[in-house]
Amino acid sequence: MPRPEGKRCLVVASRGKTASRLPHGDVLHRWRSAVPSGSPQTATKDDQATVLECVFYEPSSTYYVMDVMTWGGYSLYDCTAEFRFYWLRTKLGELEPPEEAAPYVLAPAPYFDADGDGVLAAHGGPLPYLRDGLLFYAKQGHYALGPTPLVALFKDAACTRYFAADDETLFVVLRHERGELRTLDGTAVPRAAAAAEAFAEGELARFQLVPAGDGVAAAFDRRCSNKRALPDSASKIAFALRHKTRPLGIAEVVAVARGNGVG
């Protein structure tokens, strides 16, 4: 799936209203949508909510729906990714247009089979939005909250504007937990030196990764604003570090997808 560039959020339709919330909890928009429970016309007595994982693409005022957790009260957490994507495309296509013009559009994000042609289409084919990397989903994987090996993100300079060049300094966001700096999935990253910065438990800060022996260490750069909700994952940091020494290119990904894996 070519991930749209924009603001990642949850769209929640409940009690006849629709709202989108950013990762730190702030409301991005409120409006009436055509999804179940998203407007007075689609509301139910028992308030069967709809929860969608989206990216808001501001140039077209479109919420691209990447995944679904519940639809009209029906839980899809334990359904496979293949089924969830089919459900999304089908259900969004069946929606009746709202009685009044909606300020925002809900549209399914396009996805492709992860064969060679599909990877190339996702990476460079025409799309109605700017890409921010490619997401690879395990077809039989269930929905997971937080980091999961069932979804992988690939980035290069051709499919995102937010990709560190080889000569750029690598910065990461880490969380202070019990006296240590940790990634989203709990991996500890050593400090570059005993610094004077004091952090509150759970506080996020940005660090520069610097060489330290056979690995790297984190040198303090600045504290994060309250708008930043989560630290970076260990896999994201590992991918960025690998790019510095042995970049993973789209040609290698296509070769693996076509069954011609490279070492």
C-alpha positions in Angstrom: 0.0 0.0 0.0 1.5 3.4 -1.0 1.0 5.4 2.3 -0.5 8.8 1.7 1.5 11.8 2.9 -0.5 13.7 5.6 -1.8 13.5 9.1 -2.3 10.0 10.5 -5.4 9.8 12.6 -8.3 7.7 13.8 -11.8 8.6 12.3 -14.5 7.6 14.8 -18.2 7.7 13.9 -20.5 7.5 16.9 -23.9 8.9 18.0 -24.6 10.5 14.7 -21.3 12.4 14.5 -17.9 11.9 13.0 -14.6 13.1 14.4 -10.9 12.5 13.5 -8.3 12.4 16.3 -4.5 12.8 16.0 -2.2 10.3 17.8 -1.8 12.7 20.8 -5.6 12.9 21.2 -6.5 16.3 19.7 -9.5 16.5 17.4 -8.6 17.4 13.9 -12.1 17.7 12.3 -15.7 17.1 13.2 -18.4 16.6 10.5 -21.2 14.4 9.4 -20.2 11.4 7.3 -22.0 8.6 5.5 -20.4 5.7 7.4 -22.5 3.9 10.1 -23.2 6.1 13.1 -21.4 9.0 11.3 -24.5 11.2 10.9 -28.1 11.5 12.3 -29.2 9.6 9.1 -26.9 6.7 9.8 -27.0 6.6 13.6 -28.5 3.6 15.4 -30.3 3.3 18.7 -27.6 1.1 20.2 -24.8 3.4 18.9 -22.8 0.9 16.8 -19.6 2.8 16.2 -17.3 2.8 13.2 -13.5 3.2 13.8 -11.1 3.7 10.8 -7.4 4.2 10.6 -6.8 7.0 8.1 -4.4 9.6 6.7 -5.8 13.1 6.1 -4.5 14.5 2.8 -5.1 18.2 3.0 -4.7 19.2 -0.7 -7.9 17.3 -1.6 -9.6 17.3 1.9 -9.6 13.5 1.7 -9.3 11.0 4.4 -7.7 7.9 2.9 -8.8 4.9 4.8 -5.9 2.5 5.4 -7.5 0.0 7.8 -10.7 -0.7 9.8 -11.2 -1.7 13.4 -14.9 -1.7 13.6 -17.7 -1.0 11.1 -21.2 -0.3 12.5 -20.3 -2.1 15.7 -18.9 -5.1 13.9 -15.4 -5.8 15.1 -12.7 -6.6 12.5 -9.7 -6.8 14.9 -9.5 -10.6 14.4 -10.0 -10.6 10.7 -7.1 -11.0 8.2 -5.7 -7.9 6.5 -6.9 -9.4 3.2 -10.5 -9.5 4.4 -10.3 -6.1 6.1 -9.1 -4.4 2.9 -11.8 -6.2 0.8 -14.4 -5.1 3.4 -13.3 -1.5 3.3 -13.3 -1.2 -0.5 -16.8 -2.9 -0.6 -18.4 -1.0 2.2 -17.1 2.4 1.3 -18.3 1.8 -2.3 -21.8 1.0 -1.0 -22.3 4.3 1.0 -25.0 6.6 0.0 -23.8 10.2 -0.5 -24.8 12.5 2.4 -27.9 14.7 2.0 -25.7 17.8 2.4 -22.3 18.3 0.8 -19.7 16.9 3.2 -16.5 19.0 3.8 -14.3 15.9 3.7 -14.2 12.7 1.6 -13.6 9.2 2.9 -11.8 7.0 0.3 -10.0 3.7 0.5 -6.3 3.8 0.1 -5.2 1.8 -3.0 -3.3 -1.4 -2.4 -1.6 -3.9 -4.7 -0.5 -7.5 -4.6 3.1 -7.7 -3.4 4.5 -9.2 -6.6 7.0 -7.5 -8.8 4.5 -5.6 -10.9 2.5 -4.6 -7.8 5.5 -3.3 -5.9 6.5 -1.2 -8.9 3.0 0.2 -9.3 2.8 1.1 -5.7 6.3 2.7 -5.8 6.0 4.8 -8.9 2.5 4.5 -10.5 0.1 7.4 -10.7 -1.8 8.3 -7.5 -4.1 11.1 -6.5 -1.8 12.0 -3.6 1.9 12.2 -2.6 3.4 9.0 -1.2 5.1 8.7 2.2 6.6 5.3 1.8 5.2 1.8 1.1 3.4 -0.4 3.6 3.7 -4.2 3.3 1.0 -6.1 5.1 1.0 -9.8 5.9 -2.2 -11.0 4.2 -3.2 -13.3 7.0 -2.3 -10.9 9.8 -4.8 -9.6 12.3 -5.1 -6.0 13.3 -2.4 -5.1 15.9 -2.3 -2.0 18.1 1.3 -0.7 18.2 4.4 -2.1 16.5 4.0 -5.4 14.8 6.1 -7.5 12.4 2.9 -8.1 10.4 3.3 -4.6 8.8 6.6 -3.3 7.3 7.4 0.2 6.0 9.8 0.8 3.1 11.1 4.3 2.2 13.5 5.7 -0.3 14.0 9.1 -1.9 11.7 8.2 -4.8 8.6 7.4 -2.7 8.7 10.0 0.1 9.9 13.5 0.6 10.9 12.6 4.1 13.9 10.4 3.7 17.3 11.2 5.1 20.1 11.5 2.5 23.3 9.7 3.1 25.2 12.7 4.4 22.4 13.9 6.7 22.7 13.6 10.5 20.3 10.9 11.8 17.9 12.0 14.5 15.5 9.8 16.4 12.8 10.3 19.0 13.1 8.2 22.2 11.2 7.9 25.4 12.7 8.2 28.9 11.6 5.1 30.9 13.0 4.1 34.3 16.2 6.0 33.8 16.8 4.7 30.2 16.1 5.9 26.7 13.8 3.5 24.9 12.1 3.0 21.5 8.4 2.5 20.9 8.8 -1.2 21.3 11.0 -1.0 24.4 14.5 -1.4 23.0 17.0 0.5 25.1 19.5 2.9 23.4 22.6 4.0 25.4 23.4 7.6 26.1 26.4 9.1 24.3 27.7 10.5 27.6 26.5 11.2 31.1 24.6 14.4 30.3 23.0 16.9 32.6 19.6 16.8 31.0 16.9 15.5 33.4 13.8 13.9 32.0 10.4 13.2 33.5 9.2 9.6 33.3 7.6 9.0 29.9 9.0 12.3 28.4 10.0 12.3 24.7 13.1 13.9 23.3 15.0 14.0 20.0 18.5 12.6 19.9 21.3 12.4 17.4 22.7 8.9 16.8 26.5 9.0 17.0 29.1 6.1 16.7 29.9 4.4 19.9 32.2 1.4 19.8 30.6 -1.3 17.6 27.2 0.4 17.7 25.6 3.8 18.2 24.5 6.0 21.1 22.1 8.8 21.6 23.3 12.4 22.0 20.6 14.8 23.3 19.3 17.4 20.7 16.1 18.9 22.0 12.9 18.0 23.9 9.7 17.2 21.9 6.6 19.3 22.0 3.4 17.9 23.5 2.1 17.3 20.0 4.5 14.4 19.6 2.7 11.3 20.9 5.1 8.4 20.4 8.8 7.6 20.1 10.4 6.0 17.0 10.3 2.2 16.7 13.5 0.1 16.8 12.8 -1.2 13.3 12.6 2.3 11.9 15.9 3.2 13.5 17.5 0.0 12.2 16.2 0.7 8.6 17.7 4.2 8.7 21.0 3.0 10.1 21.3 0.3 7.4 20.7 2.9 4.7 23.8 4.7 5.8 26.0 1.6 5.1 24.1 -0.8 2.8 20.9 0.9 1.4 17.9 -1.4 0.6 16.7 -0.3 -2.8 13.4 -0.9 -4.6 15.2 -3.2 -7.0 16.1 -5.6 -4.2 12.5 -5.5 -3.0 11.2 -6.2 -6.5 13.7 -9.1 -6.9 12.5 -10.7 -3.7 8.8 -10.2 -4.7 9.5 -12.0 -8.0 11.2 -14.9 -6.2 14.7 -13.8 -7.2 15.9 -13.0 -3.7 19.2 -11.3 -3.1 21.6 -11.9 -0.2 
